[in-house]
Amino acid sequence: MAARAIQRVLNSPLLRREAYVGGLWTTSKDRQTFDVRNPSNRETICSVPDMTSEDVAMAIEKAYDVRKDWGGLLAKERCGIVRRWYEKVVEKHEELAYILTAEQGKPLNEARVEVSYAASFIEWFSEEGKRTFGDTIPTHAHNKRLMTIKQPVGVTALITPWNFPLAMITRKAAAALAAGCPVVVKPAEDTPLSALALANLAEEAGFPSGVYNTVTCSKDRVDSVGRELALSDKVAALSFTGSTVVGKLLMNLCSGSVKRISLELGGNAPFIVFDNADVEMAVSGAVAAKFRNTGQTCVSPNRFYVQEGIHDEFCRRLKESIECLIVNDGFADGAQQGPLINESAIEKVRRHVDDAVQKGAHVLCGAVPGPLGGSFYLPTLLTNVNSTMVMTSEETFGPIVGVAKFKTEEEAVAAANQTRYGLSGYIYSQSPSQIWRIAEALECGIVGVNEGLLSTEFAPFGGYKESGLGREGSKYGIEEYLEIKYICMGNV
């Protein structure tokens, strides 16, 4: 099954082995390439260009040259092209899902869900781009009239991660394009094929040359490429999803030109279950939230706090559910958990588990490599977790649940907020007053109440504290790519 699926990917017309710059498919200046590997077995799928900073500067130049033309189109004209991009993605849904599973590893059914999720942002912003309204403002003088209009920021650099390589591009690019901003997309080195497939479909949709660009590079060149995107005075805005460490570096680089920047960074989400919670609902939500994409999502709960009266029952039921999860190659029938993305990811999971066990955590299930070895790791449940363990302060980004017991509401809130991150949080309770108290008290940008799956194009996505700046999706997401201009008309 897996071999046939990979062959299907290799034969797909969406599989591109060149970067897309200025409306042309191109190699790197020095002809260097890097391999894209299947995380299930680390075998090479194909190679793509290892672009240099000079190549990226050219992509920026191409985008800069067309910024006024693209921004000057009527919103309806721009959004019509964005809409055609959406239709192309929907048309090629299955081919995109196969490419995604091949390079990222997630189960094929989950990849199909991501393709639909990615398409939803294109559809949303193809509509929202026609509603970037200004305002008329009550005047302070009889002979003056005041108003605001919104205009595109300009060329936008988009640096995206490997965990949702389709959706994280469309959530940014669709908003920027609908706002009137040409884009230069730099996908993660682990998952460039999804990005190139999207560029292929953007070309088919009819974006003018230079409006949509995609540059690929290896880990060895990511620093110089990132610096080019952040330092170029022709890039007006930069949007990044990834680690807080890299986000801070980019923020510092962008400060030199006071560049508009939006950041969706690390998380350390608390998952709080109170004694009055519906245990079955809480367990179902925990599995959905934690084990989506094998725990490799930024809103995955990382710290589980369960009140003492319900603790043992919750852990028993959660163990039963975890042990039913099927770990296998993403193309295998029935697979629910795929591999982690690479060797570094598996080493981090092992380090977190080993540290927790050495400091007193109890293993209820898992804590060993998966049946296929390599980057596979069995879903794991630990109890007796405490704040001295590394997994409570670092984002694990893997299929590990660590449960701590608490007594009072105040204790749970204090523990939940004891982190420099603030992306998401989860509450399970049947008390309306308690739900409101905790939802307002949690220091994070997204709160799930009796619900484990939070993401939708309708709602804003973003965090507090060191989890980032700005919001993506919803009516707020397009604002990241617009400037507000105030116009004062005198002597009227």
C-alpha positions in Angstrom: 0.0 0.0 0.0 2.7 2.5 1.0 4.9 1.7 -2.0 2.0 2.2 -4.4 1.0 5.4 -2.7 4.5 6.8 -3.0 4.6 5.8 -6.7 1.3 7.7 -7.1 2.9 10.8 -5.6 5.9 10.5 -7.9 3.6 10.3 -10.9 1.4 13.3 -9.8 1.5 16.4 -12.0 1.3 18.4 -8.8 4.7 17.1 -7.7 7.2 19.9 -8.6 10.9 19.7 -8.2 11.6 23.4 -8.9 11.0 26.6 -7.0 8.4 29.1 -8.4 9.7 32.7 -8.8 8.3 35.4 -11.0 5.9 33.1 -12.8 8.6 30.6 -13.7 9.7 27.3 -12.4 13.4 27.5 -11.6 16.4 26.0 -9.9 18.8 27.6 -7.4 21.5 29.9 -8.7 24.2 27.3 -7.9 22.1 24.3 -9.0 22.2 22.8 -5.5 19.4 20.6 -4.2 18.3 18.8 -1.1 16.4 15.6 -0.5 12.8 15.4 0.8 12.3 12.3 2.9 9.4 10.2 3.9 9.4 10.3 7.7 7.9 6.8 7.9 11.1 5.2 6.6 13.5 8.1 5.9 13.7 7.2 2.2 14.1 10.0 -0.3 11.0 11.0 -2.2 12.7 13.5 -4.5 15.0 16.5 -4.4 14.1 20.3 -4.7 16.2 23.4 -5.1 18.3 24.6 -2.3 17.8 28.3 -2.9 20.4 30.9 -2.0 19.9 34.3 -0.4 20.5 35.8 -3.9 17.7 33.6 -5.3 15.3 34.8 -2.5 16.3 38.4 -3.3 15.2 37.8 -6.9 11.9 36.5 -5.7 11.4 39.5 -3.5 12.3 41.8 -6.5 9.7 40.1 -8.7 7.0 40.5 -6.0 8.0 44.1 -5.4 7.8 45.0 -9.1 4.1 43.9 -9.3 2.9 45.1 -5.8 1.2 48.3 -7.2 -0.5 46.4 -10.0 -1.8 43.7 -7.7 -2.8 46.1 -5.0 -4.4 48.4 -7.5 -6.9 45.8 -8.8 -10.4 46.0 -7.6 -11.0 43.8 -4.6 -13.5 41.8 -6.6 -10.9 41.2 -9.3 -8.3 40.0 -6.8 -10.7 37.9 -4.9 -11.9 36.2 -8.1 -8.5 34.8 -8.7 -8.2 33.8 -5.0 -11.5 32.0 -5.4 -10.2 30.1 -8.5 -7.2 29.0 -6.4 -9.7 27.6 -3.9 -11.5 25.7 -6.6 -8.2 24.2 -7.9 -7.3 23.0 -4.4 -10.7 21.4 -4.0 -10.4 19.8 -7.5 -7.0 18.3 -6.6 -8.0 17.3 -3.0 -6.9 13.7 -3.2 -3.6 14.4 -4.9 -2.7 17.0 -2.3 -3.5 14.6 0.5 -1.2 11.9 -0.9 1.7 14.4 -1.3 1.1 15.6 2.3 1.2 12.1 3.8 4.3 11.2 1.8 6.4 14.1 3.1 4.8 14.8 6.5 3.8 11.3 7.6 0.3 12.0 9.0 -2.4 9.3 8.2 -4.0 9.8 4.9 -7.5 10.4 6.3 -6.0 13.1 8.5 -4.2 14.6 5.5 -7.5 14.8 3.7 -8.9 16.8 6.6 -6.0 19.2 6.4 -6.5 19.7 2.7 -10.1 20.7 3.4 -9.0 22.9 6.3 -6.4 24.6 4.0 -9.0 25.2 1.3 -11.4 26.7 3.8 -9.0 29.6 4.4 -8.7 30.4 0.7 -12.5 30.4 0.4 -12.9 32.5 3.5 -10.4 35.2 2.4 -11.7 35.2 -1.2 -14.9 36.6 0.4 -13.4 38.6 3.2 -11.1 40.5 0.9 -14.2 42.3 -0.5 -15.1 43.5 3.0 -12.0 45.5 4.1 -14.1 48.5 4.9 -12.9 51.9 6.1 -14.8 54.4 8.3 -16.3 57.8 8.2 -15.5 59.6 11.5 -17.6 62.3 13.2 -15.8 65.6 12.5 -14.3 68.0 15.0 -14.8 71.1 12.8 -17.7 72.2 10.6 -15.6 72.6 7.4 -13.7 69.2 7.7 -14.6 65.6 6.9 -12.7 62.7 8.3 -12.4 59.2 7.0 -10.2 56.1 6.9 -9.3 53.7 4.1 -7.4 50.5 4.1 -4.5 49.7 1.7 -2.3 46.7 1.2 1.0 46.7 3.2 3.1 45.5 0.3 5.3 42.5 -0.4 4.8 39.9 2.4 7.2 37.1 3.4 5.6 33.9 4.7 7.7 31.4 6.6 5.7 28.3 7.4 6.1 25.1 9.5 6.1 21.4 8.6 3.3 20.2 10.9 0.5 21.6 8.7 2.4 22.4 5.5 -0.8 23.2 3.5 -3.0 24.9 6.0 -0.3 27.2 7.4 0.4 28.5 4.0 -3.1 29.1 2.9 -4.1 30.7 6.3 -1.4 33.4 5.6 -1.2 33.6 1.8 -4.9 33.8 1.1 -5.3 36.7 3.5 -2.3 38.5 2.1 -3.3 38.0 -1.5 -6.9 39.0 -0.9 -5.6 42.2 0.8 -3.5 43.1 -2.2 -0.1 41.9 -1.1 2.2 39.8 -3.3 3.8 36.9 -1.4 7.1 35.1 -1.1 6.5 31.7 0.6 9.4 29.9 2.3 8.1 26.4 3.5 9.8 24.2 6.0 12.7 22.2 4.7 10.9 18.9 5.8 7.8 19.6 3.8 8.4 21.7 0.6 6.4 19.5 -1.8 3.0 20.6 -0.4 4.1 24.2 -0.9 5.2 23.7 -4.4 1.9 21.9 -5.2 0.0 24.9 -3.9 2.2 27.2 -6.1 1.3 25.0 -9.1 -2.4 25.4 -8.4 -1.9 29.2 -7.8 -0.3 29.4 -11.3 -3.3 27.5 -12.8 -5.7 29.8 -11.0 -4.2 32.8 -12.9 -2.2 34.8 -10.4 -0.1 37.3 -12.4 3.6 36.7 -12.6 5.4 37.7 -9.4 2.3 37.8 -7.2 2.8 34.3 -5.8 6.4 33.0 -5.3 7.7 29.9 -3.5 11.4 29.4 -2.5 12.8 26.3 -1.0 16.0 25.7 1.0 17.7 23.2 3.2 18.4 23.5 6.9 22.0 24.6 6.0 20.7 27.7 4.2 17.6 28.6 6.2 19.5 31.2 8.3 20.7 33.2 5.3 17.3 32.9 3.5 15.5 33.9 6.6 17.7 36.9 7.1 17.2 38.0 3.5 13.4 37.9 4.0 13.6 39.7 7.3 16.1 42.4 6.3 15.0 43.3 2.8 13.7 46.8 2.7 11.4 45.7 -0.2 9.5 43.3 2.2 6.9 45.2 4.1 5.5 42.4 6.3 6.7 39.0 7.6 4.5 36.3 9.0 6.1 33.3 10.7 4.8 30.2 12.4 7.3 28.1 14.3 9.3 28.1 17.5 9.5 31.0 19.9 13.3 31.0 19.6 13.3 31.6 15.9 10.4 34.0 16.2 12.4 36.2 18.5 15.3 36.2 16.1 13.1 37.2 13.2 11.5 39.9 15.3 14.9 41.4 16.1 15.9 41.3 12.4 12.6 43.0 11.3 13.0 45.8 13.9 15.7 47.4 11.8 13.2 48.4 9.2 10.2 48.5 11.5 8.6 45.8 9.4 5.1 44.6 10.1 5.4 41.2 11.7 3.0 38.6 12.9 4.1 35.5 14.8 2.4 32.3 15.8 4.9 30.6 18.1 5.2 27.9 20.6 2.6 26.6 23.0 2.3 24.9 26.4 -1.4 24.3 26.7 -3.0 23.3 29.9 -5.9 20.8 29.9 -7.9 21.1 33.1 -10.5 18.6 34.1 -12.7 19.4 37.2 -14.5 16.9 39.4 -17.8 17.9 37.9 -16.7 17.2 34.3 -18.3 14.6 32.1 -15.4 12.1 32.2 -16.3 10.4 28.8 -16.4 13.8 27.2 -13.1 14.9 28.8 -11.3 11.7 27.7 -12.7 12.0 24.1 -11.5 15.6 24.0 -8.1 14.8 25.4 -7.5 12.1 22.7 -8.8 14.4 19.9 -6.7 17.4 21.1 -3.5 15.6 22.1 -3.1 12.9 19.4 -4.1 14.9 16.3 -1.1 14.7 14.0 0.6 12.5 16.5 0.8 15.3 19.0 2.6 17.6 16.6 0.3 20.6 16.8 0.9 23.9 18.4 -2.5 23.8 20.3 -2.0 20.3 21.6 -2.4 20.1 25.3 1.0 19.8 26.9 0.1 19.8 30.6 -2.9 17.8 32.0 -4.4 18.9 35.4 -7.1 16.6 36.7 -8.9 17.2 40.0 -8.3 14.6 42.6 -11.9 13.3 42.9 -12.0 12.3 39.2 -8.3 11.7 38.6 -8.1 7.9 38.8 -11.2 7.3 36.6 -10.0 9.8 34.0 -6.6 8.1 33.8 -8.1 4.6 33.6 -10.4 5.6 30.7 -7.8 7.6 29.0 -5.4 4.6 29.1 -8.0 2.4 27.5 -8.6 5.0 24.7 -4.9 5.5 24.1 -4.1 1.8 23.8 -6.7 1.5 21.0 -4.9 4.0 18.8 -3.4 2.4 15.7 0.2 3.4 15.0 1.3 2.8 11.4 2.6 4.2 8.2 0.3 7.0 7.1 -0.7 5.2 4.0 -1.7 2.0 5.9 -5.4 1.2 6.2 -6.8 2.3 9.5 -3.7 4.2 10.6 -4.5 6.8 13.3 -1.0 7.8 14.5 1.9 8.3 12.0 5.6 8.9 12.6 7.1 11.9 14.1 8.7 14.2 11.5 12.4 13.4 12.0 15.1 12.1 14.3 15.2 15.3 16.4 11.6 15.0 17.2 11.8 11.5 18.4 14.9 12.3 20.5 13.0 15.2 22.2 10.1 12.9 23.1 12.4 10.3 24.5 14.2 13.0 26.5 11.0 14.2 28.0 9.8 10.8 28.9 13.1 9.7 30.4 13.3 12.9 32.5 9.8 12.5 33.8 10.3 8.9 34.8 13.6 9.7 36.5 11.8 12.3 38.6 9.0 10.1 39.7 6.4 9.8 36.9 4.5 6.6 36.5 4.1 5.0 33.0 0.6 3.7 32.5 1.1 2.8 28.8 3.5 3.5 25.9 6.9 5.0 26.5 8.5 2.8 23.9 9.2 3.1 20.1 6.4 2.2 17.7 6.1 -1.1 15.9 7.9 0.2 12.8 10.9 1.7 14.7 12.5 4.8 13.2 10.5 7.9 14.0 7.5 6.0 15.4 6.7 6.3 19.1 3.8 4.7 20.9 1.2 7.0 22.4 2.1 7.4 26.1 0.4 8.1 29.3 2.3 9.3 32.4 0.9 10.1 35.8 2.4 11.7 39.0 3.8 14.5 36.9 5.1 17.6 38.6 6.5 21.0 37.7 10.1 20.0 38.0 9.8 17.8 34.9 11.0 19.2 31.6 7.8 18.2 29.8 5.9 20.8 31.9 8.1 23.7 30.8 9.0 22.6 27.2 6.5 21.9 24.4 6.9 18.2 23.8 5.3 18.1 20.3 4.7 14.4 20.5 2.2 11.7 21.6 2.8 12.1 25.3 0.2 12.8 28.0 1.5 13.8 31.4 -1.2 14.1 34.2 -0.8 16.0 37.4 -3.4 15.9 40.2 -4.8 19.1 41.8 -7.2 19.9 44.7 -8.6 23.4 44.2 -9.6 25.7 41.3 -7.1 28.3 42.4 -4.3 25.7 42.3 -5.2 24.7 38.8 -5.3 28.2 37.4 -2.0 29.1 39.0 -0.4 26.0 37.5 -1.9 26.6 34.1 -0.6 30.2 33.9 2.8 29.3 35.2 4.4 29.4 31.7 5.8 32.0 29.3 3.5 30.7 26.6 -0.1 31.5 26.1 -1.5 30.0 22.9 -4.4 27.7 23.9 -6.0 26.1 27.0 -8.8 23.6 27.7 -11.4 23.4 30.4 -13.7 20.5 31.2 -16.5 21.4 33.7 -20.3 21.3 33.9 -20.5 24.5 36.0 -21.3 27.6 33.9 -20.0 30.0 36.5 -16.7 28.0 36.8 -16.4 27.8 33.1 -16.6 31.6 32.8 -14.2 32.2 35.7 -11.5 29.8 34.3 -11.9 30.9 30.7 -11.3 34.5 31.6 -8.5 33.7 34.0 -6.4 31.6 31.6 -3.7 33.7 30.0 -4.0 32.4 26.5 -5.5 33.5 23.2 -7.7 30.4 22.5 -9.8 28.5 25.1 -11.7 25.2 24.4 -14.6 24.6 26.8 -15.7 20.9 26.8 -14.2 20.7 23.3 -10.8 19.4 22.1 -10.9 20.6 18.5 -10.7 24.3 18.2 -9.4 25.4 14.8 -11.7 26.9 12.1 -11.4 29.6 9.5 -14.2 31.5 11.2 -12.4 32.2 14.5 -9.1 34.1 15.2 -6.0 32.0 15.9 -3.2 33.5 18.0 -1.7 33.7 21.4 -0.6 35.7 24.5 2.8 36.2 25.9 5.6 34.4 24.0 3.2 32.5 21.9 3.1 35.3 19.3 1.7 38.5 17.9 -1.4 39.1 15.8 -4.2 36.8 14.7 -4.8 34.5 11.7 -8.1 33.4 10.2 -11.5 35.1 10.8 -12.2 38.7 10.0 -9.2 39.7 12.0 -6.6 37.7 9.9 -6.7 40.0 6.9 -5.9 43.1 9.1 -2.3 41.8 9.4 -1.8 42.8 5.8 -3.5 46.1 5.6 -2.5 49.7 6.6 -5.1 52.1 7.9 -4.8 55.5 6.2 -6.6 58.5 7.8 -7.8 61.2 5.3 -8.8 64.7 6.5 -10.7 66.8 4.0 -10.7 70.5 4.8 -12.6 73.6 3.5 -15.7 71.7 2.6 
